[in-house]
Amino acid sequence: MSDADSGSGVSPPLAIATLGRRTLIGTSLGFAARAAEAQTDAERKRPQAGDLLVGVNNTEPTPLRPEDLVLSAGQILAWPMDPAGNVVRNGSRLNKVLLLRLDPVGLDERTRQYAADGVVAYSAICPHTGCEVVNWSAERQILECPCHNSQYDPKAGAKVVGGPSPHSLAALPLRIADGKLAVARPFIGRLGIQQL
């Protein structure tokens, strides 16, 4: 059968070679897509025990230490990072953590158990409408959400002390690992917008 008779204009050996390349390219793209999806899944995964905390605005994911936070100076925002693969878990805004260093003597008993060297960690996402809790009242020692003025006491498990928020911020227990702030266990409490 001639090329003209096959209707494709391509000889059978060339057609097989072309099909082989297409299959190889398709398979490679499939592997790449699955690898990208796995990476995205790792980035979306909630903080895990052993994850280190890195600053949100850092260009390089450098693990934070307690001394990087100034006592009672307000919160900084951080992401958890899997130290095994240096995967920053920034694929979901629900993973954003606020860190605040307070005098351990002023923390209630339960909060003191979750703190590491006076550093407390809470979800940065307000349960009321999902805004980021970025304001700090140094005088009152409370965290405030700028959207609807929900207020939280970080010394008492970030319980609601004012505003419309239906629940406290989820707590993230911490520990110190080789001088760095690390997650001791996953979030305690629900994340994201919550209804009464």
Secondary structure as GFF3:
##gff-version 3
##sequence-region A 1 196
A	DSSP	alpha_helix	3	6	.	.	.	ID=ss1
A	DSSP	alpha_helix	12	44	.	.	.	ID=ss2
A	DSSP	beta_strand	52	55	.	.	.	ID=ss3
A	DSSP	three_ten_helix	66	68	.	.	.	ID=ss4
A	DSSP	beta_strand	76	82	.	.	.	ID=ss5
A	DSSP	beta_strand	87	88	.	.	.	ID=ss6
A	DSSP	three_ten_helix	93	95	.	.	.	ID=ss7
A	DSSP	beta_strand	97	101	.	.	.	ID=ss8
A	DSSP	three_ten_helix	104	106	.	.	.	ID=ss9
A	DSSP	alpha_helix	109	114	.	.	.	ID=ss10
A	DSSP	beta_strand	119	123	.	.	.	ID=ss11
A	DSSP	beta_strand	135	137	.	.	.	ID=ss12
A	DSSP	beta_strand	142	144	.	.	.	ID=ss13
A	DSSP	beta_strand	151	153	.	.	.	ID=ss14
A	DSSP	three_ten_helix	154	156	.	.	.	ID=ss15
A	DSSP	beta_strand	159	162	.	.	.	ID=ss16
A	DSSP	beta_strand	174	177	.	.	.	ID=ss17
A	DSSP	beta_strand	180	183	.	.	.	ID=ss18
###
